[in-house]
Amino acid sequence: MYKVVIPGDFISDAVDRAGEGTYVENGKVYAMHYGVVDEKEEIKVVPFVGKYMPSKGDVVIGKIIEISFPYWIVDIASPYEARLHMSEMPGENRIDFGNMHTYLDIGDLIVAKVINTDVMMRVDLRLMEDFQIGSAGRLIEIPYTKVPRIIGRKGSMIKMLKDKCKCFIFVAKNGRIWLKGHEEGMNIAAEVILMIANEAHTSGLTDRVAHILDTHSSRKKIRKVIKR
């Protein structure tokens, strides 16, 4: 059962486990946000609402919104825009201002790692070579606070989605999710992911998701038999 808290609610006496979304006062741990308590490892409060705040090491899906030599300016679903310096592009080809758009143009989607944030909230990115989105697949977006629920404990939820939907699913830290596969598989994956995001705070969610996916798989098998 999930515990919902509001700012100032007492959570625990275990101050050594206080984590994100909490604060310590007089030897006790309190909630900093309105959200759900997660005590699996350290004690966290996952907010119901809020904007994604980038941290070093996060892998995000971004959209190129401007070219300003020597940077591509990237929307990462945060209050702060990010920058991808042309030196962070793979390869050794010389890139000039006049041809930056031939590598990445406005509107292109990228997968990148946050390599630095400073006190002015300038966010620097490095392109991930293994993930070039291009126009393949489909992008959906959920509140970044629901990402842990999409992944599930020890990756259980995302594994079930991939296995049942038979498609590639990449979940970025900023709440953007890239799907790639057959249209039918992407449709059911998108539907279930949005359901998980909407019902993340409810109990019995994993069982409901498993039932929906199993029902979908059964219908698909029946359709195959009918076609024969």
C-alpha positions as CSV (number, residue, x, y, z in Angstrom):
1,M,0.0,0.0,0.0
2,Y,1.4,3.4,-1.0
3,K,1.6,6.2,1.7
4,V,0.6,9.6,0.4
5,V,2.1,12.6,2.2
6,I,1.9,16.4,2.1
7,P,4.8,18.8,2.9
8,G,5.7,18.6,6.6
9,D,4.3,15.1,7.2
10,F,6.5,13.0,9.5
11,I,7.9,9.9,7.7
12,S,10.6,8.2,9.7
13,D,13.2,8.5,12.5
14,A,15.8,6.9,10.2
15,V,17.6,10.1,9.3
16,D,20.6,8.2,7.8
17,R,18.2,7.0,5.0
18,A,16.7,10.4,4.1
19,G,16.7,10.9,0.4
20,E,15.2,13.0,-2.4
21,G,12.0,14.9,-1.6
22,T,12.6,14.8,2.2
23,Y,14.2,17.0,4.9
24,V,15.6,16.3,8.3
25,E,14.6,18.3,11.4
26,N,15.3,17.5,15.1
27,G,16.3,13.9,14.2
28,K,13.2,13.1,12.2
29,V,12.5,12.8,8.4
30,Y,9.7,14.9,6.9
31,A,8.1,15.2,3.5
32,M,9.2,18.1,1.3
33,H,6.6,17.4,-1.4
34,Y,3.0,16.3,-1.9
35,G,3.5,12.7,-3.2
36,V,4.1,9.1,-2.5
37,V,6.7,7.7,0.0
38,D,9.2,5.2,-1.4
39,E,11.2,3.4,1.3
40,K,12.7,0.5,-0.7
41,E,16.3,1.7,-0.2
42,E,16.6,5.2,0.9
43,I,13.5,7.2,2.0
44,K,12.2,9.3,-0.9
45,V,9.1,11.2,-1.7
46,V,8.1,11.0,-5.3
47,P,6.0,14.1,-6.1
48,F,2.7,13.8,-8.0
49,V,3.5,16.9,-10.0
50,G,6.5,18.9,-10.9
51,K,9.0,19.5,-13.7
52,Y,12.0,17.3,-14.4
53,M,15.2,18.7,-12.9
54,P,18.3,17.3,-14.7
55,S,21.1,15.7,-12.8
56,K,24.6,14.6,-14.0
57,G,24.4,11.1,-15.3
58,D,20.7,11.2,-16.4
59,V,19.9,9.7,-19.8
60,V,17.2,11.8,-21.5
61,I,15.3,12.1,-24.8
62,G,15.6,15.6,-26.1
63,K,14.4,17.6,-29.1
64,I,16.6,20.0,-31.0
65,I,14.9,23.5,-30.9
66,E,17.7,25.8,-32.0
67,I,21.1,25.9,-33.6
68,S,23.5,28.4,-32.0
69,F,27.1,27.7,-33.0
70,P,28.8,25.8,-31.5
71,Y,25.8,24.3,-29.7
72,W,22.5,22.6,-30.5
73,I,19.9,23.8,-28.0
74,V,17.8,21.0,-26.7
75,D,14.4,20.8,-25.1
76,I,14.6,18.1,-22.4
77,A,11.1,18.6,-20.8
78,S,12.6,20.7,-18.1
79,P,12.4,24.4,-17.2
80,Y,16.0,24.6,-18.4
81,E,17.2,24.1,-21.9
82,A,20.2,21.9,-22.5
83,R,23.2,22.3,-24.8
84,L,24.9,19.8,-27.0
85,H,28.3,21.0,-28.1
86,M,29.4,19.9,-31.5
87,S,32.6,18.4,-30.0
88,E,30.3,15.8,-28.3
89,M,29.2,14.4,-31.6
90,P,30.7,11.1,-32.5
91,G,33.3,10.9,-35.3
92,E,36.1,13.2,-36.4
93,N,34.4,15.1,-39.2
94,R,34.8,18.9,-39.0
95,I,31.5,20.6,-38.2
96,D,31.0,24.2,-39.2
97,F,28.1,26.5,-38.4
98,G,26.8,26.3,-41.9
99,N,26.5,22.5,-41.9
100,M,25.4,21.8,-38.3
101,H,21.9,21.2,-39.5
102,T,23.1,18.3,-41.7
103,Y,24.0,16.4,-38.6
104,L,21.1,17.4,-36.3
105,D,18.4,19.7,-37.4
106,I,15.6,21.5,-35.6
107,G,12.9,19.0,-34.6
108,D,15.2,16.0,-34.5
109,L,15.0,13.8,-31.4
110,I,18.1,12.5,-29.7
111,V,19.0,10.3,-26.7
112,A,21.7,12.0,-24.6
113,K,23.4,11.8,-21.3
114,V,23.6,14.8,-18.9
115,I,27.3,15.3,-18.4
116,N,27.2,18.5,-16.4
117,T,24.9,21.0,-14.7
118,D,26.2,24.2,-13.0
119,V,24.8,26.7,-10.5
120,M,23.3,28.7,-13.3
121,M,21.5,25.6,-14.5
122,R,23.4,25.4,-17.7
123,V,22.9,21.8,-18.8
124,D,25.4,20.0,-21.0
125,L,24.7,16.9,-23.0
126,R,26.6,14.1,-24.7
127,L,25.0,12.2,-27.6
128,M,24.5,8.5,-27.0
129,E,25.8,6.7,-30.0
130,D,23.7,3.6,-29.5
131,F,20.4,5.5,-29.8
132,Q,19.7,7.5,-32.9
133,I,15.9,8.0,-32.9
134,G,15.4,9.7,-36.2
135,S,11.9,9.1,-37.5
136,A,11.6,5.5,-36.4
137,G,9.0,4.4,-33.9
138,R,6.8,6.5,-31.6
139,L,7.5,8.9,-28.8
140,I,5.1,9.3,-25.8
141,E,5.6,11.4,-22.7
142,I,4.6,10.9,-19.1
143,P,5.3,12.9,-15.9
144,Y,9.0,12.1,-15.0
145,T,7.9,11.2,-11.5
146,K,6.1,8.1,-12.9
147,V,9.2,6.7,-14.5
148,P,10.1,4.4,-11.6
149,R,6.7,2.8,-11.7
150,I,7.0,2.2,-15.5
151,I,10.4,0.5,-14.8
152,G,9.0,-1.5,-11.8
153,R,10.9,-3.1,-9.0
154,K,14.2,-4.6,-10.4
155,G,12.9,-3.8,-13.9
156,S,9.9,-6.2,-13.6
157,M,7.2,-3.9,-15.2
158,I,9.3,-2.8,-18.2
159,K,10.4,-6.4,-18.8
160,M,6.7,-7.6,-18.8
161,L,5.8,-4.8,-21.3
162,K,8.6,-5.6,-23.7
163,D,7.9,-9.4,-23.5
164,K,4.2,-9.1,-24.1
165,C,4.1,-6.2,-26.6
166,K,7.1,-7.6,-28.6
167,C,8.6,-4.1,-29.1
168,F,11.6,-2.0,-28.2
169,I,10.8,0.3,-25.2
170,F,13.3,2.9,-24.0
171,V,12.4,4.9,-20.9
172,A,14.4,8.1,-20.4
173,K,14.8,9.8,-17.0
174,N,12.9,12.9,-18.1
175,G,9.6,11.0,-18.8
176,R,9.9,10.6,-22.5
177,I,9.5,7.0,-23.8
178,W,10.6,5.7,-27.2
179,L,8.7,2.8,-28.7
180,K,9.7,0.9,-31.8
181,G,8.1,-2.2,-33.3
182,H,4.9,-3.4,-35.0
183,E,2.0,-0.9,-34.9
184,E,-0.2,-3.2,-32.8
185,G,2.5,-3.8,-30.2
186,M,3.3,-0.1,-30.0
187,N,-0.4,0.7,-29.6
188,I,-0.9,-1.6,-26.6
189,A,2.4,-0.6,-25.1
190,A,1.4,3.1,-25.3
191,E,-2.0,2.4,-23.9
192,V,-0.7,0.4,-20.9
193,I,2.2,2.9,-20.2
194,L,-0.3,5.8,-20.0
195,M,-2.5,3.7,-17.7
196,I,0.4,2.9,-15.4
197,A,1.3,6.6,-15.2
198,N,-2.3,7.6,-14.4
199,E,-2.7,4.8,-11.8
200,A,0.8,4.7,-10.4
201,H,-0.3,5.4,-6.8
202,T,-2.9,2.7,-6.7
203,S,-2.6,-0.8,-5.3
204,G,-2.9,-4.0,-7.4
205,L,-1.5,-2.2,-10.5
206,T,0.9,-4.9,-11.5
207,D,-1.8,-7.5,-11.5
208,R,-4.1,-5.3,-13.6
209,V,-1.4,-4.6,-16.1
210,A,-0.6,-8.4,-16.4
211,H,-4.3,-9.1,-17.0
212,I,-4.5,-6.5,-19.8
213,L,-1.4,-7.8,-21.5
214,D,-2.4,-11.4,-21.2
215,T,-5.9,-10.6,-22.6
216,H,-4.3,-8.8,-25.5
217,S,-1.9,-11.8,-26.2
218,S,-4.8,-14.2,-26.1
219,R,-6.9,-12.2,-28.6
220,K,-3.9,-12.0,-30.9
221,K,-3.5,-15.8,-30.9
222,I,-7.2,-16.2,-31.6
223,R,-7.0,-13.9,-34.6
224,K,-4.0,-15.9,-35.9
225,V,-6.0,-19.1,-35.7
226,I,-9.0,-17.5,-37.5
227,K,-6.8,-16.3,-40.3
228,R,-5.6,-19.9,-40.9
